[in-house]
């Protein structure tokens, strides 16, 4: 795979000599929106993680009342010591119970009053993890399946093997058996000739998933946002996740921020998790494409590094694509 850098140093957490620090704390942040059916599967797997000081922060992004009631009822039964409340209530609890914060496998449920999207929702959990003293956070979708009890400990080793490693991700396998990591960014010509996304086979469009024959951790250009570990010092230095996009394009933005900060993204192929995402109807596809175009244009204007002419050409291309999808959205129920 091109641009691959083999990473061989071993260590855990931000210590002066990169040696293993048994007190390193990791928090898993799981953002949910009507995802109670997935939480009952993924949360026990996260709580079963071993060889690492670990807590789980569930951030609910304004699920329906029925979904939220089901999740809270189940959580109180499975985790009687779970801390549930608004972000201000949880912050007050942390200040009042500093010793309890250090309890391993503690579960927190943050009740967001509104759905502000992927980055804003995850930032609520990330900031809470920072107050708890976490050295890194694992961002995991509710539909991730992590049955390896050493998954987080192993990924932590990969992340903190070098001080320039800002992001680490494992091998991700979809329910179709295909790999979802590592990824590459699209080229200018791929974006300019956007019909490739509609007629990929006709135009000979290639995959955005890179092949990775290496067995040891390597440096890669981008990884999936469904499950990845982020160094807290990197997040703090870059003001956390960019909340200017509601959904879509979080991965290229994060990749660009890491690169602009002089950091690396590490892919650890020996570590594996399953992404049990079922592709289905998610509402008006035309409207979803318009949301993607809005997010993509924000990324291009702020992170791509393209010159003025390239940005103007891509603006025209995406403008035409948006027009077609507005027409499509009018008929897509």
C-alpha positions in Angstrom: 0.0 0.0 0.0 1.4 3.4 -0.9 2.5 5.9 1.8 2.6 3.2 4.4 4.9 3.7 7.4 5.6 0.8 9.6 5.2 1.6 13.3 7.3 -0.6 15.6 7.7 1.3 19.0 5.6 -0.1 21.9 4.2 1.8 24.8 1.0 3.2 26.4 0.0 6.7 27.3 1.7 10.1 27.3 4.8 9.4 29.4 8.2 10.9 28.9 9.8 7.7 27.6 6.7 6.1 26.0 6.7 3.2 28.5 3.6 1.4 29.7 1.6 3.4 32.3 -0.9 1.2 34.1 -2.8 4.2 35.2 -3.7 5.3 31.7 -7.4 5.8 31.4 -9.5 5.3 28.3 -13.1 6.3 27.8 -15.3 4.8 25.1 -17.8 7.3 23.7 -20.9 5.8 22.1 -23.3 8.2 20.4 -26.8 7.0 20.1 -30.0 8.1 18.4 -32.8 5.5 18.6 -30.1 2.8 19.0 -31.3 0.9 22.1 -31.4 -2.4 20.2 -27.7 -2.0 19.4 -26.7 -0.8 22.8 -27.8 -3.9 24.6 -25.3 -5.8 22.5 -22.4 -3.4 22.3 -22.3 -2.1 25.9 -21.6 -5.5 27.5 -18.7 -6.0 25.1 -17.2 -2.7 26.0 -17.7 -3.3 29.7 -15.9 -6.7 29.3 -12.7 -5.0 28.1 -9.6 -6.1 30.1 -6.1 -4.9 30.9 -7.0 -1.3 30.7 -8.6 1.4 33.0 -11.8 2.0 31.0 -15.1 3.7 31.3 -18.1 4.0 28.9 -19.9 7.2 28.1 -23.1 6.9 26.2 -24.3 10.1 24.7 -28.0 10.0 23.6 -28.7 12.5 20.9 -32.4 13.2 21.6 -33.8 9.7 20.9 -37.6 9.2 21.0 -39.1 9.0 24.4 -40.0 5.3 24.0 -36.5 4.4 22.9 -34.9 6.4 25.7 -37.2 4.7 28.3 -36.3 1.3 27.0 -32.6 2.1 27.2 -32.7 3.5 30.7 -34.8 0.6 32.0 -32.3 -1.9 30.6 -29.3 0.1 31.8 -30.5 0.4 35.3 -31.1 -3.3 35.4 -27.7 -4.3 33.9 -25.6 -1.5 35.4 -27.2 -0.4 38.7 -24.3 2.0 39.4 -24.7 3.8 36.0 -24.8 7.6 36.3 -27.6 9.1 34.2 -28.4 12.7 33.6 -27.9 15.8 31.5 -24.3 17.0 30.9 -24.5 19.5 33.7 -25.9 16.9 36.1 -23.1 14.5 35.2 -20.4 17.2 35.6 -21.8 18.0 39.1 -21.7 14.3 40.0 -18.1 14.0 38.9 -17.1 17.0 41.0 -18.9 15.6 44.0 -17.6 12.1 43.6 -13.9 12.2 42.4 -13.1 8.8 43.8 -16.0 7.2 42.1 -14.9 8.5 38.8 -11.9 6.1 39.0 -14.1 3.0 39.2 -13.3 0.8 36.2 -16.0 0.0 33.7 -18.3 2.7 35.1 -21.1 3.6 32.7 -22.4 7.2 32.1 -25.5 8.1 30.1 -25.6 11.7 28.9 -29.1 12.9 27.9 -28.7 15.5 25.2 -31.9 17.6 24.7 -31.3 18.0 21.0 -29.6 16.2 18.1 -26.8 18.4 16.9 -25.1 15.7 14.8 -22.1 13.4 15.0 -19.3 15.7 15.9 -21.2 17.9 18.4 -22.7 14.8 20.1 -19.4 13.0 20.4 -17.8 16.2 21.7 -20.1 16.1 24.7 -18.7 12.7 25.6 -15.1 13.7 24.8 -15.2 16.7 27.0 -16.7 14.6 29.8 -13.9 12.0 29.3 -11.3 14.8 29.6 -12.8 15.9 32.9 -12.5 12.3 34.0 -8.8 12.3 33.2 -8.9 10.1 30.1 -5.7 10.0 28.0 -7.7 8.9 24.9 -11.2 8.2 23.7 -12.6 5.4 21.6 -15.3 6.7 19.4 -17.6 3.7 18.6 -20.9 3.5 16.8 -23.6 1.6 18.7 -23.6 -1.1 15.9 -19.9 -2.0 16.5 -19.3 -5.5 17.7 -16.1 -5.9 19.8 -16.0 -9.4 21.2 -12.2 -9.3 21.8 -11.8 -8.4 25.5 -8.3 -7.0 24.8 -9.4 -4.8 21.8 -9.1 -1.5 23.6 -5.9 -2.3 25.4 -4.3 -3.5 22.1 -5.5 -0.4 20.2 -4.2 1.8 23.1 -0.8 0.2 22.6 -0.8 1.1 18.9 -1.9 4.7 19.5 0.7 5.5 22.2 3.5 3.7 20.5 4.7 7.1 19.3 4.0 10.6 20.4 3.0 11.6 16.8 0.3 9.0 16.6 -2.9 11.0 17.0 -5.5 8.5 15.7 -5.5 4.7 15.8 -8.0 2.3 14.2 -8.3 -1.4 13.8 -9.4 -3.6 11.0 -13.1 -3.2 10.5 -15.2 -5.9 8.8 -18.7 -5.3 7.6 -21.5 -7.9 7.9 -20.8 -8.5 4.2 -17.3 -9.7 5.1 -15.6 -6.8 3.4 -12.9 -4.6 5.0 -13.8 -1.0 5.8 -10.3 0.1 6.8 -8.0 1.7 5.9 -9.3 4.4 3.6 -8.1 6.9 1.0 -9.4 10.3 0.1 -10.9 10.9 -3.3 -8.9 12.8 -5.9 -9.8 16.1 -7.5 -10.8 14.4 -10.7 -12.9 11.8 -9.0 -14.9 14.6 -7.3 -15.1 16.7 -10.4 -16.4 13.8 -12.4 -19.0 12.9 -9.7 -21.1 10.8 -12.1 -18.6 8.0 -11.3 -20.6 7.6 -8.1 -23.7 6.9 -10.1 -22.0 4.9 -12.9 -19.0 3.5 -11.1 -18.6 0.4 -13.2 -19.0 2.2 -16.5 -16.4 4.8 -15.5 -14.1 2.3 -13.8 -14.3 3.9 -10.4 -12.0 2.3 -7.8 -12.5 1.4 -4.2 -11.8 3.9 -1.4 -10.7 1.0 0.8 -7.0 0.4 0.6 -5.5 -3.0 0.6 -3.2 -3.7 3.5 -0.9 -6.7 3.3 1.1 -5.5 6.3 0.7 -7.2 9.6 2.1 -4.6 11.9 0.7 -1.1 12.6 1.2 1.3 9.7 0.5 5.0 8.9 -2.5 5.5 6.6 -4.3 8.5 5.1 -7.7 8.0 6.6 -9.8 5.5 8.6 -13.5 5.0 9.2 -15.3 7.1 11.8 -17.4 4.1 13.0 -14.7 3.0 15.4 -11.4 4.8 16.1 -9.3 5.9 19.0 -8.2 9.6 19.4 -5.4 10.9 21.6 -6.9 13.5 24.1 -4.0 15.9 23.8 -4.6 16.1 20.0 -8.3 16.7 20.5 -7.7 19.5 23.0 -5.1 21.1 20.8 -7.5 21.2 17.8 -10.6 22.3 19.8 -12.1 18.8 19.6 -14.2 17.6 16.6 -15.3 20.2 14.1 -19.0 20.8 14.8 -19.6 22.7 11.5 -20.9 19.6 9.9 -24.0 17.8 11.1 -23.3 14.5 9.4 -20.9 13.2 6.7 -17.2 14.1 5.9 -16.1 13.8 9.6 -13.4 11.3 8.5 -11.6 13.6 5.9 -11.9 16.5 8.3 -10.3 14.6 11.1 -7.6 13.2 8.8 -6.8 16.8 7.6 -6.6 18.1 11.2 -4.3 15.3 12.2 -2.1 16.0 9.1 -2.1 19.8 9.7 -1.1 19.2 13.3 1.9 17.1 12.3 0.3 13.9 13.5 -0.2 10.4 12.1 -3.2 8.0 11.7 -2.3 4.5 12.6 -3.9 1.3 11.3 -3.5 -1.9 13.4 -4.5 -4.8 11.1 -4.0 -7.5 13.8 -6.9 -6.0 15.8 -10.4 -6.6 14.5 -13.9 -5.5 15.1 -17.2 -6.0 13.3 -19.4 -3.2 12.0 -22.9 -4.7 12.1 -24.4 -1.9 10.0 -27.4 -2.9 8.0 -27.9 -0.7 4.9 -31.5 0.2 4.7 -33.8 3.1 4.0 -32.9 6.1 6.1 -35.5 8.5 4.8 -35.4 10.8 1.8 -32.2 9.9 -0.1 -32.2 13.2 -2.0 -32.2 15.2 1.2 -29.4 13.0 2.6 -27.3 13.7 -0.5 -27.9 17.4 -0.1 -26.7 17.1 3.5 -23.6 15.3 2.2 -22.9 17.9 -0.4 -23.2 20.7 2.2 -20.7 18.9 4.4 -18.4 18.1 1.5 -18.3 21.7 0.4 -17.4 22.8 3.9 -14.5 20.2 3.9 -13.2 21.3 0.5 -13.3 25.0 1.4 -11.6 24.6 4.8 -9.4 21.5 4.6 -8.7 20.2 1.1 -5.9 22.6 0.2 -7.2 23.0 -3.3 -6.6 26.3 -5.2 -9.2 28.8 -6.1 -9.8 27.4 -9.6 -10.2 23.8 -8.3 -12.7 24.9 -5.7 -14.7 26.8 -8.3 -14.9 23.8 -10.6 -15.9 21.5 -7.7 -18.5 24.1 -6.6 -20.0 23.9 -10.1 -20.0 20.2 -10.1 -21.5 19.8 -6.7 -24.0 22.5 -7.5 -25.3 20.5 -10.5 -25.4 17.4 -8.4 -27.4 19.3 -5.7 -29.9 20.4 -8.3 -30.5 16.9 -9.5 -31.0 15.7 -6.0 -33.4 18.4 -5.1 -35.5 17.2 -8.0 -34.9 13.6 -6.8 -35.9 14.6 -3.3 -39.2 15.9 -4.5 -40.2 12.4 -5.6 -38.3 10.3 -3.1 -40.6 9.4 -0.2 
